[in-house]
């Protein structure tokens, strides 16, 4: 596990998010019961063992936080008019599309 992934995963847990491992290059966690995972800081090394990305469970597991997927460029441009300031993420080419 990279130190960067470890640091971000810990940071998410500290902020009240529920992180889960997602295989690199995938969107699906690919494991039975992933919806029920509640990983603690101590358990992080047990789950991120092979270059997995960090996914976040939405809703109740993450204090009712949701993901807004801003696919069109226009949506990214006007999101600040409709959505409160919050954590954003995305690919390098579209860093604030979620």
SERO-4910 file (N, C-alpha, C, O; in steps of 0.05 Angstrom, whole numbers):
BEGIN
 pado doro    nc1    nc2    nc3   cac1   cac2   cac3    cc1    cc2    cc3    oc1    oc2    oc3
  Unk    A     17    -23      0      0      0      0     18     25      0     37     27     16
  Unk    A     11     43    -18     27     68    -18     22     85      6      0     84     18
  Unk    A     42    100     14     38    117     37     16    138     32      3    147     50
  Unk    A     14    146      7     -7    166      0    -35    154      3    -53    167     14
  Unk    A    -39    130     -6    -65    116     -3    -71    112     26    -93    117     35
  Unk    A    -51    104     41    -54    100     70    -63    126     84    -81    126    100
  Unk    A    -49    148     77    -55    173     89    -84    183     82    -98    192    100
  Unk    A    -91    180     57   -118    189     49   -140    171     62   -160    181     71
  Unk    A   -135    145     63   -155    128     75   -159    135    105   -181    135    115
  Unk    A   -137    139    119   -139    147    147   -154    174    150   -171    177    167
  Unk    A   -147    193    132   -160    219    133   -190    217    128   -205    230    142
  Unk    A   -198    200    110   -227    196    105   -241    185    130   -262    194    137
  Unk    A   -228    165    143   -240    154    167   -242    175    189   -263    177    203
  Unk    A   -221    191    192   -222    212    212   -244    233    207   -255    244    226
  Unk    A   -251    237    182   -272    256    174   -300    244    175   -319    257    169
  Unk    A   -302    218    182   -328    206    185   -338    192    160   -361    185    158
  Unk    A   -320    188    140   -327    173    116   -322    143    121   -307    135    138
  Unk    A   -335    126    104   -332     98    106   -317     88     80   -331     83     60
  Unk    A   -290     87     81   -276     78     57   -277     48     53   -278     33     72
  Unk    A   -276     40     27   -274     12     20   -254      9     -3   -251     27    -19
  Unk    A   -241    -14     -4   -222    -18    -26   -236    -25    -52   -256    -40    -52
  Unk    A   -226    -14    -74   -237    -20   -101   -213    -27   -118   -194    -12   -120
  Unk    A   -215    -50   -132   -192    -58   -149   -184    -36   -169   -201    -22   -180
  Unk    A   -158    -32   -173   -148    -12   -191   -162    -14   -219   -163    -36   -230
  Unk    A   -171      8   -229   -183      8   -256   -212     -1   -256   -224     -2   -278
  Unk    A   -223     -6   -233   -251    -16   -232   -268      4   -217   -258     22   -203
  Unk    A   -294      2   -220   -314     18   -205   -328      1   -185   -339     11   -165
  Unk    A   -329    -25   -190   -343    -44   -172   -323    -55   -152   -302    -64   -159
  Unk    A   -331    -55   -126   -313    -66   -105   -306    -95   -110   -285   -105   -100
  Unk    A   -324   -110   -123   -317   -137   -131   -315   -157   -108   -299   -176   -110
  Unk    A   -329   -153    -87   -328   -172    -65   -356   -173    -52   -369   -153    -49
  Unk    A   -365   -197    -44   -391   -199    -31   -391   -184     -5   -371   -184     10
  Unk    A   -413   -171      1   -416   -157     27   -402   -130     29   -399   -120     51
  Unk    A   -393   -119      6   -378    -94      8   -395    -72     20   -384    -53     32
  Unk    A   -421    -73     17   -439    -52     28   -438    -51     58   -444    -31     70
  Unk    A   -431    -73     70   -431    -75     99   -403    -70    112   -400    -69    136
  Unk    A   -383    -65     95   -356    -60    106   -355    -34    122   -365    -14    113
  Unk    A   -343    -36    145   -338    -12    162   -309    -15    172   -305    -27    193
  Unk    A   -291     -6    156   -262    -10    162   -252     10    181   -256     34    178
  Unk    A   -237      1    201   -225     19    221   -196     26    212   -185     13    194
  Unk    A   -185     46    224   -157     53    218   -138     29    221   -120     26    205
  Unk    A   -142     14    242   -124     -9    247   -126    -30    225   -107    -45    220
  Unk    A   -150    -32    212   -154    -53    192   -146    -45    164   -145    -62    146
  Unk    A   -139    -20    160   -131    -10    133   -111    -28    119   -116    -36     96
  Unk    A    -89    -36    132    -69    -53    118    -80    -80    110    -69    -93     92
  Unk    A   -101    -90    123   -113   -116    116   -129   -115     90   -133   -135     77
  Unk    A   -138    -91     83   -156    -89     59   -142    -77     35   -149    -83     12
  Unk    A   -123    -59     39   -108    -47     16    -82    -61     14    -61    -52     24
  Unk    A    -82    -84     -1    -58   -101     -2    -46   -103    -30    -24   -114    -34
  Unk    A    -61    -93    -51    -52    -98    -78    -58    -75    -97    -68    -79   -119
  Unk    A    -52    -51    -89    -56    -28   -106    -84    -19   -110    -90     -5   -129
  Unk    A   -102    -26    -92   -130    -18    -94   -134     12    -92   -118     26    -79
  Unk    A   -155     22   -104   -163     49   -101   -180     51    -76   -188     31    -64
  Unk    A   -186     76    -68   -203     81    -45   -231     90    -55   -233    110    -68
  Unk    A   -251     74    -48   -279     82    -53   -291     91    -27   -282     83     -5
  Unk    A   -313    106    -29   -327    114     -4   -356    105     -6   -369    109    -26
  Unk    A   -365     93     16   -394     87     17   -409    112     21   -401    129     37
  Unk    A   -431    115      7   -449    138     10   -471    132     30   -475    109     38
  Unk    A   -485    153     38   -508    150     55   -501    147     84   -481    158     94
  Unk    A   -516    131     99   -513    128    128   -485    120    136   -475    132    156
  Unk    A   -471    102    123   -444     95    132   -424    118    132   -404    118    147
  Unk    A   -430    139    116   -412    162    115   -427    188    124   -424    209    111
  Unk    A   -442    185    145   -457    207    157   -476    221    137   -477    245    136
  Unk    A   -489    205    121   -509    214    101   -497    231     78   -512    246     66
  Unk    A   -472    228     74   -460    242     51   -467    227     25   -470    203     25
  Unk    A   -468    242      3   -475    231    -23   -454    240    -43   -438    258    -38
  Unk    A   -454    227    -66   -437    234    -89   -454    245   -111   -474    233   -119
  Unk    A   -446    269   -120   -460    281   -143   -441    278   -167   -419    289   -167
  Unk    A   -449    263   -187   -433    257   -210   -438    278   -231   -460    279   -243
  Unk    A   -419    295   -236   -422    318   -255   -409    311   -281   -386    319   -287
  Unk    A   -423    296   -298   -412    287   -324   -408    310   -344   -386    313   -354
  Unk    A   -428    326   -350   -425    347   -370   -407    369   -360   -408    376   -336
  Unk    A   -391    381   -377   -374    404   -370   -390    426   -358   -382    440   -339
  Unk    A   -414    431   -369   -432    452   -359   -439    448   -329   -442    467   -314
  Unk    A   -443    422   -322   -451    416   -294   -428    423   -275   -433    433   -253
  Unk    A   -403    417   -283   -380    424   -267   -379    454   -263   -373    464   -241
  Unk    A   -383    469   -284   -381    498   -284   -401    511   -265   -395    531   -252
  Unk    A   -426    501   -264   -447    514   -248   -452    500   -221   -470    509   -206
  Unk    A   -438    479   -215   -443    464   -190   -442    481   -165   -459    478   -147
  Unk    A   -424    500   -164   -422    518   -141   -446    535   -136   -449    545   -114
  Unk    A   -463    538   -156   -487    554   -153   -509    538   -139   -528    549   -129
  Unk    A   -507    511   -140   -528    494   -130   -520    476   -107   -537    466    -92
  Unk    A   -494    471   -105   -485    452    -85   -468    466    -64   -453    485    -71
  Unk    A   -469    458    -39   -452    471    -18   -423    464    -22   -417    443    -34
  Unk    A   -405    481    -12   -376    474    -13   -371    448      1   -381    443     23
  Unk    A   -356    430    -11   -351    404      1   -326    392    -12   -313    404    -28
  Unk    A   -320    368     -3   -298    352    -15   -304    346    -44   -327    337    -50
  Unk    A   -286    350    -62   -290    342    -90   -268    322    -98   -247    321    -85
  Unk    A   -274    308   -119   -254    289   -130   -260    284   -159   -280    294   -170
  Unk    A   -242    269   -172   -246    262   -200   -219    254   -212   -199    252   -198
  Unk    A   -219    249   -237   -194    242   -251   -177    267   -254   -186    289   -250
  Unk    A   -152    263   -262   -134    285   -266   -145    305   -287   -142    329   -283
  Unk    A   -158    295   -307   -169    312   -328   -195    326   -320   -203    346   -332
  Unk    A   -208    316   -299   -234    328   -289   -234    326   -259   -249    310   -247
  Unk    A   -217    342   -246   -212    338   -217   -236    344   -199   -236    336   -175
  Unk    A   -256    358   -208   -279    366   -191   -305    355   -202   -326    368   -199
  Unk    A   -304    332   -215   -329    321   -228   -346    305   -209   -367    295   -216
  Unk    A   -337    301   -184   -353    288   -163   -352    304   -138   -363    297   -118
***
